[in-house]
Amino acid sequence: QVQLVESGGGSVQAGGSLRLSCATSGNTASTNYIGWFRQAPGKEREGVATISTGGGSTFYADSVRGRFAISRDNAKNTVYLQMNSLKPDDTAVYYCAADRLPPYSSRGYYLRPASFHNWGQGTQVTVSS
């Protein structure tokens, strides 16, 4: 089992920035991919950004590319999501998730919530106009 705890959410104005953190513990060696997902009211959960253990592979949703950046510090067992130029449409509960995934699959696979089975509790991000 892997435990994931998100932090860093909050309320900001459009155009502002936030950095989310995901602290991992437990059997982290059992996972090789970790990422951020979000769910807005009335919408399905969607992938935002994911990253491989070594940080060499990253995947971003088209809606956040160029604005968000995912990174990880393996020494601290922490994954970050730097969110810049935030928009009201970014308002959602943001979740961190991890799993062991096969390599060389499609981009959509690594951004698909169903691919991941270890989830954090989530942190609220609210962007006002």
C-alpha positions as CSV (number, residue, x, y, z in Angstrom):
1,Q,0.0,0.0,0.0
2,V,1.0,3.6,-0.7
3,Q,-0.2,6.5,1.2
4,L,-0.6,9.9,-0.5
5,V,-1.3,13.2,1.2
6,E,-2.0,16.4,-0.8
7,S,-1.4,19.9,0.4
8,G,-1.1,23.4,-1.0
9,G,-4.6,24.0,-2.3
10,G,-6.3,27.3,-1.7
11,S,-8.2,30.2,-3.2
12,V,-6.6,32.5,-5.7
13,Q,-7.6,35.0,-8.3
14,A,-7.4,34.3,-12.0
15,G,-3.9,34.7,-13.2
16,G,-2.4,33.7,-9.9
17,S,-0.3,30.7,-9.0
18,L,-0.3,27.8,-6.6
19,R,2.0,24.9,-5.9
20,L,0.5,21.6,-4.8
21,S,2.5,19.0,-2.9
22,C,1.9,15.2,-2.6
23,A,3.8,13.5,0.2
24,T,4.1,9.7,-0.3
25,S,4.8,7.0,2.2
26,G,4.5,3.3,2.6
27,N,5.5,0.9,-0.2
28,T,6.5,3.6,-2.7
29,A,8.8,1.2,-4.5
30,S,5.7,-0.6,-5.8
31,T,4.8,2.3,-8.0
32,N,6.6,3.8,-11.0
33,Y,4.2,6.6,-12.0
34,I,2.5,9.3,-10.0
35,G,0.3,12.1,-11.1
36,W,-2.3,14.8,-10.5
37,F,-5.9,14.5,-11.3
38,R,-8.8,16.9,-10.7
39,Q,-12.6,16.8,-10.5
40,A,-14.8,19.8,-10.8
41,P,-18.5,19.9,-9.8
42,G,-20.6,18.0,-12.3
43,K,-17.6,16.8,-14.2
44,E,-15.8,13.5,-14.4
45,R,-12.3,13.2,-12.9
46,E,-9.6,14.0,-15.4
47,G,-5.9,13.6,-15.6
48,V,-3.8,16.8,-15.3
49,A,-0.2,15.7,-15.3
50,T,1.8,12.5,-14.5
51,I,5.5,11.7,-14.1
52,S,7.6,8.6,-14.0
53,T,9.8,7.6,-11.1
54,G,12.9,9.0,-12.6
55,G,11.2,12.1,-13.9
56,G,12.2,11.3,-17.5
57,S,8.6,10.9,-18.7
58,T,5.9,13.5,-18.2
59,F,2.4,13.8,-19.6
60,Y,0.1,16.8,-19.5
61,A,-3.5,17.5,-20.4
62,D,-3.8,19.9,-23.3
63,S,-5.7,22.3,-21.1
64,V,-2.8,22.8,-18.7
65,R,0.2,22.5,-21.0
66,G,2.4,25.5,-20.7
67,R,0.8,26.6,-17.5
68,F,1.4,23.7,-15.1
69,A,4.5,21.8,-14.4
70,I,4.9,18.5,-12.6
71,S,8.1,17.5,-10.8
72,R,9.3,15.2,-8.1
73,D,11.9,15.0,-5.4
74,N,12.6,11.4,-4.7
75,A,14.8,12.1,-1.8
76,K,11.8,13.7,-0.1
77,N,9.3,11.3,-1.6
78,T,7.3,14.3,-2.7
79,V,5.7,15.3,-6.0
80,Y,4.8,18.8,-6.9
81,L,2.4,20.5,-9.3
82,Q,3.3,24.1,-10.0
83,M,0.2,25.9,-11.4
84,N,0.6,29.2,-13.1
85,S,-1.8,31.5,-15.0
86,L,-4.7,29.9,-13.2
87,K,-8.1,30.1,-14.7
88,P,-11.6,29.8,-13.2
89,D,-11.9,26.5,-15.2
90,D,-9.1,25.1,-13.1
91,T,-11.3,25.1,-10.0
92,A,-11.6,21.6,-8.8
93,V,-10.5,19.1,-6.1
94,Y,-7.0,18.0,-7.0
95,Y,-6.0,14.5,-6.3
96,C,-2.6,12.8,-6.2
97,A,-2.5,9.2,-7.4
98,A,0.2,6.5,-7.9
99,D,0.5,3.1,-9.4
100,R,2.8,0.7,-11.3
101,L,2.2,1.1,-15.0
102,P,3.7,-0.5,-18.0
103,P,6.0,1.5,-20.2
104,Y,5.5,2.6,-23.7
105,S,1.8,3.0,-23.7
106,S,-0.3,5.8,-25.0
107,R,-0.4,9.3,-23.6
108,G,-4.0,8.9,-22.8
109,Y,-3.3,5.8,-20.7
110,Y,-1.0,7.7,-18.3
111,L,-3.6,10.5,-17.9
112,R,-6.5,8.1,-17.4
113,P,-7.8,8.0,-13.8
114,A,-8.7,4.4,-14.1
115,S,-5.1,3.5,-14.7
116,F,-4.3,4.5,-11.1
117,H,-5.4,2.7,-7.9
118,N,-3.7,4.5,-5.0
119,W,-5.3,7.8,-4.3
120,G,-5.0,10.7,-1.9
121,Q,-7.8,12.5,-0.2
122,G,-7.6,15.6,-2.4
123,T,-7.1,19.3,-1.9
124,Q,-9.4,22.1,-3.0
125,V,-8.3,24.7,-5.6
126,T,-10.6,27.6,-6.2
127,V,-9.8,30.2,-8.8
128,S,-12.0,33.3,-8.8
129,S,-12.7,35.7,-11.7
